[in-house]
Amino acid sequence: MPRRAVKEFRFPPISIAPKSSEPRRGSISRQESSMGRRCNCGGCGGRPSVASFASLLAGNDKKRRPFCDDTKNSKCDQDAIKFIWGCDNRTSGPTSLETIKSTPPWQHIGQTSTGGTGCLIASTFVLTAAHAIVGGDGLPYSDKMVFSAGFSNGKCALGSRWVNRAWIPTQYKKGSSKEVKCYDWGIVRIDSEIATPSMAFDAIPVADIKAKPIFSVGYPGSLTQIMWSTGANQKVIDDFEDPQGPGGLLRTTLDGEGGQSGSPVYIFQGNTRVIVGVLVGAPNCAEGANWVALINDDVRGKIKAVIDTGTTPEGLKHFVFKTDVLPPGCGTTDVLETGF
């Protein structure tokens, strides 16, 4: 399959304060266990202290809200594929490769060579968005695809791997309706194992998901080349079920933009992070919510069938990618044709 022309994927540089010390291996810090408060942008302006900046860089996905001012308020820009309403709740993750290697959820996350985010759900399988695999014509962006595990500032904490096969739902097609985007999920298989724990996934009843805060981590394209968390106190607003098929969708308060496509959306079941869906974006600024393709019983069954057998169950289609003998380079060079 010939490689099609795509734009170069670049992150604009920004400067940030030095990071604080990283959490211990496997630990949950006081800030992570704290849920934080939802910021009212009208009442929390002003610059943060150096200590506040440092706390934002500690690498926890349950951090308290960052500061809010006019530069972080209501950044919904449909043309720039940036869907943020009210305060921008996202906070930066760790930059230390050792911390990324040893600390969840960062050790599960990587970047795809199409400019999206993926999450390791088995030693050789990565969950992402369908539109991080194929373009609007329903075909892969290239005959080669790479997953860069633990990507941060041009380096890969856990190495990079060739993708040799990918699966997406047969119902997924070009479009921005709920009936299409509820099938905007996919799985890629990499050519060798990554020596790190994978993230759990399950079909959790929507009522139970709504009763808990939701979280997500990924790679926002307009920020630095590191992972960011969507912050604490995010929630599901409502949900949608496709009347013509098995797909489901969650409307959420998560902030997002191009690059976060395919990010895992998860809740805590006790102390365990469990993926309940995939961040897929929003159709426009008027929507007022970012969408999540739901992992329901049907989706869970299909994912498990792929992982357990490597075959293509009914309701999915697959693509084969070329690989090379030499390992791929670390990092992303292409941008998604369809954006977030």
C-alpha positions in Angstrom: 0.0 0.0 0.0 1.7 3.3 -1.0 2.2 5.9 1.6 -0.1 8.8 1.3 1.0 12.4 1.9 0.4 13.7 5.4 1.5 16.8 7.1 4.4 16.8 9.4 3.4 16.5 13.1 5.0 19.1 15.3 4.5 20.3 18.8 5.1 24.0 19.5 7.6 24.4 22.4 6.5 25.9 25.7 8.5 26.6 28.8 7.6 25.0 32.1 9.0 25.3 35.6 11.4 22.5 36.8 9.5 19.4 37.9 9.3 18.3 41.5 10.5 14.9 42.8 8.6 12.0 41.3 6.4 9.6 43.3 7.8 6.3 44.4 7.3 3.1 42.4 3.7 2.0 42.6 2.8 4.7 45.1 -0.4 6.8 45.2 0.5 10.3 46.5 -1.7 12.4 48.7 -2.6 14.6 45.8 -3.6 11.6 43.7 -5.9 10.3 46.4 -7.3 13.7 46.8 -10.2 14.4 44.3 -9.7 18.2 44.1 -12.5 20.7 43.4 -14.0 21.8 40.1 -12.7 25.3 39.3 -15.0 28.2 38.7 -13.0 30.2 36.2 -14.5 33.5 37.3 -13.0 33.1 40.8 -9.6 31.6 40.5 -7.4 33.9 38.3 -3.8 35.0 38.9 -0.5 33.3 38.5 0.4 30.2 40.6 3.3 30.0 42.9 6.5 28.1 42.0 5.4 25.4 44.4 2.0 25.2 42.7 3.7 24.7 39.3 6.0 22.0 40.8 3.0 20.1 42.2 1.4 20.0 38.8 4.5 18.2 37.4 4.6 15.4 40.0 3.0 12.9 37.6 -0.3 12.0 39.2 -3.5 11.5 37.3 -5.7 12.6 40.2 -4.1 16.0 40.7 -6.0 19.0 42.0 -7.1 21.6 39.4 -4.4 23.8 37.9 -4.7 27.6 38.1 -7.2 29.3 35.9 -7.0 32.6 34.1 -8.0 34.2 30.8 -5.3 32.1 29.0 -6.9 28.8 30.2 -10.6 29.6 29.9 -13.1 28.4 27.3 -10.5 27.4 24.7 -12.9 25.8 22.3 -11.5 26.2 18.8 -13.1 24.0 16.2 -10.6 24.9 13.5 -7.7 24.1 15.8 -9.4 20.8 16.9 -9.3 22.0 20.5 -12.4 21.3 22.6 -12.2 22.8 26.0 -15.1 24.4 27.9 -14.5 26.6 30.9 -11.2 26.0 32.8 -8.6 23.8 31.0 -8.4 21.0 33.6 -5.4 19.2 32.0 -2.2 18.9 34.0 1.2 17.7 32.8 2.6 14.2 33.6 6.1 13.2 34.5 9.1 13.7 32.2 11.5 11.3 34.0 11.8 8.1 31.8 12.4 6.1 35.0 9.1 7.4 36.5 7.2 6.6 33.3 8.6 3.1 33.3 7.6 2.3 36.8 4.4 4.4 37.5 0.8 3.9 36.4 -0.9 5.1 34.4 2.0 6.6 32.5 3.7 3.2 32.0 0.7 2.0 30.0 0.6 4.9 27.5 2.3 5.6 24.2 2.0 7.6 21.0 1.1 6.3 17.6 3.0 7.3 14.5 -0.3 8.7 13.2 -0.3 11.4 16.0 -2.7 9.7 18.4 -2.6 8.1 21.8 -2.7 4.4 22.6 -2.8 2.3 25.8 -1.3 -1.1 26.4 -4.0 -3.6 27.3 -1.9 -6.7 26.9 1.8 -7.3 26.3 1.4 -6.9 22.5 -2.0 -5.2 22.1 -2.8 -1.5 22.3 -6.2 0.2 22.5 -6.7 3.4 20.5 -9.2 5.2 18.3 -10.2 3.9 14.9 -9.4 7.3 13.4 -5.9 6.9 14.7 -5.6 3.9 12.5 -7.5 4.8 9.3 -8.4 8.0 7.5 -11.6 9.2 6.1 -11.4 6.7 3.2 -11.4 3.8 5.7 -7.8 2.8 4.8 -4.6 3.1 7.0 -2.7 6.3 6.7 0.4 4.3 5.7 1.6 0.7 5.1 3.7 1.1 8.3 2.7 2.2 11.8 4.7 2.5 15.0 3.8 2.6 18.7 6.2 4.6 20.8 5.7 3.4 24.4 6.3 5.9 27.2 7.1 8.6 24.7 8.4 11.8 26.3 10.4 14.7 24.8 11.6 12.7 21.9 12.6 9.6 23.9 10.7 6.3 24.6 10.8 5.1 28.2 9.8 1.6 27.0 11.0 1.5 23.4 9.1 1.7 20.1 7.5 -1.2 18.3 6.2 -1.9 14.8 2.5 -2.5 14.4 1.9 -5.6 12.4 -1.9 -5.8 12.5 -4.9 -3.6 13.5 -8.6 -4.2 14.0 -11.5 -1.7 13.9 -15.3 -2.1 13.9 -17.0 -2.7 10.6 -19.6 0.0 11.5 -16.9 2.7 11.7 -16.9 5.1 8.8 -16.2 8.7 8.0 -18.6 11.0 9.9 -19.1 12.9 13.1 -22.5 11.6 14.2 -23.0 9.7 17.5 -24.0 6.6 15.4 -20.5 6.7 13.8 -18.3 7.9 16.7 -19.5 5.2 19.1 -17.5 2.8 16.9 -14.4 4.9 16.9 -12.2 2.5 18.7 -9.5 0.0 17.5 -6.8 -2.4 18.6 -3.3 -2.7 17.2 -0.9 -5.6 17.7 2.8 -4.8 18.0 5.6 -7.0 16.8 7.2 -7.8 20.2 6.2 -7.6 23.9 6.6 -4.5 26.0 7.9 -5.4 29.5 5.5 -3.4 31.6 2.1 -4.1 33.2 -0.9 -3.5 30.9 -4.0 -1.5 31.9 -7.2 -3.3 32.8 -10.4 -2.8 30.8 -14.0 -3.9 31.4 -17.6 -3.3 30.5 -18.8 -1.3 33.5 -22.5 -0.4 33.7 -23.0 3.2 32.6 -24.8 4.0 35.9 -21.7 2.9 37.8 -19.5 5.0 35.6 -21.7 8.0 36.1 -21.4 7.6 39.8 -17.6 8.0 39.7 -15.0 10.6 38.5 -13.5 9.7 35.1 -9.9 10.2 34.1 -7.8 10.2 30.9 -4.2 10.6 29.9 -2.7 11.3 26.5 -0.7 13.6 24.2 -2.3 17.0 23.5 -0.8 18.3 20.3 -0.5 21.9 21.2 1.3 21.3 24.5 4.7 19.8 25.1 5.8 16.4 23.9 4.9 14.7 27.1 1.8 13.0 28.6 -0.9 15.1 30.2 -3.8 14.1 32.5 -7.3 15.5 32.0 -7.4 16.2 35.8 -9.7 15.3 38.6 -13.5 15.8 39.1 -14.4 15.0 35.5 -17.6 13.2 34.9 -20.1 11.6 32.4 -22.9 14.0 31.5 -25.1 11.5 29.7 -24.8 8.6 27.3 -26.0 7.3 23.9 -26.8 3.8 22.6 -26.9 3.1 18.9 -30.4 1.9 18.1 -29.2 0.1 15.0 -26.2 -1.7 16.5 -24.1 -2.6 19.6 -22.2 0.7 20.0 -22.4 3.2 22.9 -21.1 6.6 23.6 -20.5 8.8 26.7 -20.7 12.6 26.7 -18.2 13.9 29.2 -16.6 17.0 30.8 -13.1 15.9 29.7 -11.0 18.5 28.0 -9.3 17.4 24.8 -7.7 18.3 21.5 -5.9 16.7 18.6 -3.3 14.2 19.7 -5.5 12.9 22.6 -7.5 10.8 20.2 -7.4 7.2 21.4 -6.6 8.1 25.0 -7.9 5.6 27.6 -10.8 6.9 29.7 -10.9 5.1 33.0 -12.4 5.0 36.5 -11.0 3.6 39.7 -12.4 0.3 41.0 -10.8 0.2 44.4 -7.2 1.1 43.7 -7.3 -0.3 40.1 -7.6 1.8 37.1 -10.1 0.2 34.7 -10.6 1.5 31.1 -14.3 2.1 30.3 -13.8 3.8 26.9 -11.7 5.6 24.3 -11.6 9.4 23.9 -12.7 10.3 20.4 -13.3 14.1 20.5 -16.3 16.3 19.7 -18.1 17.3 16.4 -18.1 21.0 17.1 -17.9 23.6 19.9 -21.7 23.8 20.2 -21.7 20.2 21.5 -20.2 21.3 24.8 -18.8 17.9 25.6 -16.1 15.5 24.5 -17.2 12.0 23.4 -16.0 8.6 24.6 -16.5 5.4 22.6 -17.9 3.1 25.3 -16.5 -0.4 26.2 -19.8 -2.3 26.6 -20.3 -6.1 26.7 -20.1 -6.4 22.9 -16.8 -4.3 22.7 -15.2 -6.1 25.6 -16.0 -9.5 24.0 -14.5 -8.4 20.7 -11.3 -7.1 22.3 -10.9 -10.2 24.3 -11.4 -12.4 21.3 -8.7 -10.5 19.4 -6.2 -10.7 22.3 -6.9 -14.4 23.0 -6.9 -15.7 19.5 -5.4 -13.1 17.2 -8.2 -13.7 14.8 -10.9 -11.3 13.5 -14.3 -11.8 15.2 -17.5 -11.0 13.5 -18.1 -7.2 13.5 -14.5 -6.3 13.1 -12.2 -5.9 10.1 -8.4 -6.0 10.1 -5.5 -4.5 8.3 -1.9 -5.9 7.9 1.1 -3.5 8.2 4.6 -3.9 7.0 7.4 -4.2 9.5 11.2 -4.0 9.3 14.0 -6.1 10.9 15.4 -3.1 12.6 13.3 -1.5 15.4 11.5 1.7 14.5 12.7 5.1 15.6 11.0 6.7 18.6 8.5 9.5 18.2 5.7 10.8 15.9 6.1 12.4 12.5 2.6 12.3 11.0 -0.6 14.0 11.9 -4.1 12.5 11.8 -5.9 13.3 8.6 -9.2 13.7 10.5 -7.7 15.3 13.6 -9.2 14.7 17.0 
